[in-house]
Amino acid sequence: MTALPQISEAEYEVMKIVWKYAPINTNEITEKLLKTTAWSPKTIQTLIKRLVTKGALSYEKQGRIFVYTPLVRENEYVGQESRSFLKRFYGGDITAMLSAYIENDALSEAEFEQLRSLLSTRKNKEK
């Protein structure tokens, strides 16, 4: 698998908008991010340019408007980041991570039941 570009927290916020609404132009990205952040339009444009440079976004110029589409799929990026987190903090051991969450009461009862259901479903698929 090809290594995906490193994306900062701020760039990730831009990517979430592009993943959800692509193809999307600069003004639309800016409009959506101004509702949820305190960033200036210039900051947003800088983040978009960085993502293009990193190879996470491509663009097409339509007249005076730039329209962006992702070059990185969301599920691939989230998967890479999840594996990186697991490896960095738990040595790649998902059981250690889950144990830490359970022991520190970081899971609500609903989350615990959802996890139990996921594990049960997975176990039944393997049979």
C-alpha beads as a LAMMPS data file, in Angstrom:
LAMMPS data file: protein, C-alpha beads

127 atoms
126 bonds

1 atom types
1 bond types

-500.0 500.0 xlo xhi
-500.0 500.0 ylo yhi
-500.0 500.0 zlo zhi

Masses

1 110.0

Atoms # bond

1 1 1 0.000 0.000 0.000
2 1 1 1.277 3.472 -0.886
3 1 1 1.971 5.765 2.043
4 1 1 -0.654 8.454 2.354
5 1 1 0.340 12.077 2.956
6 1 1 0.724 13.363 6.500
7 1 1 -2.237 15.633 7.198
8 1 1 -2.331 18.046 10.144
9 1 1 -5.370 18.424 12.399
10 1 1 -6.384 21.639 10.602
11 1 1 -5.882 20.087 7.165
12 1 1 -8.008 17.142 8.287
13 1 1 -10.899 19.540 8.961
14 1 1 -10.630 20.745 5.357
15 1 1 -10.457 17.158 4.098
16 1 1 -13.629 16.217 5.987
17 1 1 -15.496 18.946 4.093
18 1 1 -14.032 17.886 0.740
19 1 1 -14.766 14.199 1.379
20 1 1 -18.359 15.000 2.223
21 1 1 -19.155 17.491 -0.557
22 1 1 -16.697 16.851 -3.432
23 1 1 -16.478 18.208 -5.997
24 1 1 -16.451 21.500 -4.099
25 1 1 -15.039 24.943 -4.826
26 1 1 -12.899 27.205 -2.660
27 1 1 -15.787 29.483 -1.664
28 1 1 -17.955 26.552 -0.581
29 1 1 -15.141 25.060 1.507
30 1 1 -14.514 28.446 3.111
31 1 1 -18.208 29.032 3.797
32 1 1 -18.598 25.663 5.531
33 1 1 -15.442 26.029 7.632
34 1 1 -16.312 29.564 8.744
35 1 1 -19.401 28.070 10.435
36 1 1 -17.338 25.690 12.588
37 1 1 -13.959 27.407 13.027
38 1 1 -12.551 30.837 13.815
39 1 1 -10.172 30.660 10.839
40 1 1 -9.832 33.464 8.350
41 1 1 -10.559 32.789 4.664
42 1 1 -6.841 33.276 3.986
43 1 1 -5.958 30.526 6.477
44 1 1 -8.436 28.177 4.817
45 1 1 -6.955 28.923 1.389
46 1 1 -3.468 28.202 2.745
47 1 1 -4.645 24.851 4.132
48 1 1 -6.209 23.956 0.772
49 1 1 -2.960 24.832 -1.036
50 1 1 -0.952 22.671 1.366
51 1 1 -3.274 19.718 0.730
52 1 1 -2.824 20.143 -3.030
53 1 1 0.972 20.275 -2.586
54 1 1 0.896 17.133 -0.419
55 1 1 -1.112 15.282 -3.052
56 1 1 -4.244 14.912 -0.913
57 1 1 -6.386 17.125 -3.170
58 1 1 -6.566 17.791 -6.881
59 1 1 -8.237 20.755 -8.496
60 1 1 -9.727 21.796 -11.763
61 1 1 -9.966 25.420 -12.756
62 1 1 -13.407 26.307 -14.065
63 1 1 -13.175 29.900 -15.215
64 1 1 -12.044 31.810 -12.135
65 1 1 -13.174 29.081 -9.741
66 1 1 -11.081 26.208 -8.409
67 1 1 -13.007 22.975 -7.830
68 1 1 -11.410 20.370 -5.535
69 1 1 -11.676 16.606 -5.325
70 1 1 -9.852 14.277 -2.916
71 1 1 -6.989 12.099 -4.111
72 1 1 -6.991 10.237 -0.784
73 1 1 -9.990 8.147 0.214
74 1 1 -11.361 8.877 3.671
75 1 1 -11.518 5.238 4.776
76 1 1 -7.879 4.679 3.738
77 1 1 -6.697 7.754 5.618
78 1 1 -8.695 6.978 8.767
79 1 1 -7.447 3.382 8.657
80 1 1 -3.828 4.531 8.372
81 1 1 -4.214 6.966 11.257
82 1 1 -5.961 4.353 13.409
83 1 1 -3.151 1.849 12.837
84 1 1 -0.565 4.549 13.563
85 1 1 -2.299 5.506 16.835
86 1 1 -2.592 1.879 17.904
87 1 1 1.060 1.185 17.117
88 1 1 2.350 4.378 18.739
89 1 1 0.427 4.203 22.006
90 1 1 -0.318 0.503 22.454
91 1 1 2.450 -1.256 20.546
92 1 1 -0.115 -2.364 17.971
93 1 1 -2.046 -4.371 20.576
94 1 1 -5.740 -3.619 20.241
95 1 1 -6.515 -5.687 23.339
96 1 1 -4.266 -3.400 25.398
97 1 1 -6.071 -0.361 24.015
98 1 1 -9.525 -1.744 24.747
99 1 1 -8.417 -2.852 28.220
100 1 1 -7.179 0.666 28.956
101 1 1 -10.501 2.170 27.877
102 1 1 -12.520 -0.366 29.873
103 1 1 -10.369 -0.122 33.015
104 1 1 -10.509 3.681 32.976
105 1 1 -14.283 3.712 32.525
106 1 1 -13.792 5.553 29.236
107 1 1 -16.588 3.548 27.608
108 1 1 -20.209 4.282 28.376
109 1 1 -22.561 1.379 28.911
110 1 1 -24.024 1.959 25.431
111 1 1 -20.540 1.920 23.854
112 1 1 -19.677 -1.234 25.785
113 1 1 -22.839 -2.955 24.530
114 1 1 -22.149 -1.806 20.969
115 1 1 -18.634 -3.240 21.199
116 1 1 -20.021 -6.503 22.579
117 1 1 -22.472 -6.650 19.663
118 1 1 -19.713 -5.993 17.098
119 1 1 -17.553 -8.739 18.564
120 1 1 -20.463 -11.155 18.651
121 1 1 -21.359 -10.403 15.023
122 1 1 -17.747 -10.893 13.964
123 1 1 -17.522 -14.179 15.866
124 1 1 -20.691 -15.457 14.200
125 1 1 -19.333 -14.554 10.742
126 1 1 -16.221 -16.636 11.362
127 1 1 -18.294 -19.769 12.105

Bonds

1 1 1 2
2 1 2 3
3 1 3 4
4 1 4 5
5 1 5 6
6 1 6 7
7 1 7 8
8 1 8 9
9 1 9 10
10 1 10 11
11 1 11 12
12 1 12 13
13 1 13 14
14 1 14 15
15 1 15 16
16 1 16 17
17 1 17 18
18 1 18 19
19 1 19 20
20 1 20 21
21 1 21 22
22 1 22 23
23 1 23 24
24 1 24 25
25 1 25 26
26 1 26 27
27 1 27 28
28 1 28 29
29 1 29 30
30 1 30 31
31 1 31 32
32 1 32 33
33 1 33 34
34 1 34 35
35 1 35 36
36 1 36 37
37 1 37 38
38 1 38 39
39 1 39 40
40 1 40 41
41 1 41 42
42 1 42 43
43 1 43 44
44 1 44 45
45 1 45 46
46 1 46 47
47 1 47 48
48 1 48 49
49 1 49 50
50 1 50 51
51 1 51 52
52 1 52 53
53 1 53 54
54 1 54 55
55 1 55 56
56 1 56 57
57 1 57 58
58 1 58 59
59 1 59 60
60 1 60 61
61 1 61 62
62 1 62 63
63 1 63 64
64 1 64 65
65 1 65 66
66 1 66 67
67 1 67 68
68 1 68 69
69 1 69 70
70 1 70 71
71 1 71 72
72 1 72 73
73 1 73 74
74 1 74 75
75 1 75 76
76 1 76 77
77 1 77 78
78 1 78 79
79 1 79 80
80 1 80 81
81 1 81 82
82 1 82 83
83 1 83 84
84 1 84 85
85 1 85 86
86 1 86 87
87 1 87 88
88 1 88 89
89 1 89 90
90 1 90 91
91 1 91 92
92 1 92 93
93 1 93 94
94 1 94 95
95 1 95 96
96 1 96 97
97 1 97 98
98 1 98 99
99 1 99 100
100 1 100 101
101 1 101 102
102 1 102 103
103 1 103 104
104 1 104 105
105 1 105 106
106 1 106 107
107 1 107 108
108 1 108 109
109 1 109 110
110 1 110 111
111 1 111 112
112 1 112 113
113 1 113 114
114 1 114 115
115 1 115 116
116 1 116 117
117 1 117 118
118 1 118 119
119 1 119 120
120 1 120 121
121 1 121 122
122 1 122 123
123 1 123 124
124 1 124 125
125 1 125 126
126 1 126 127
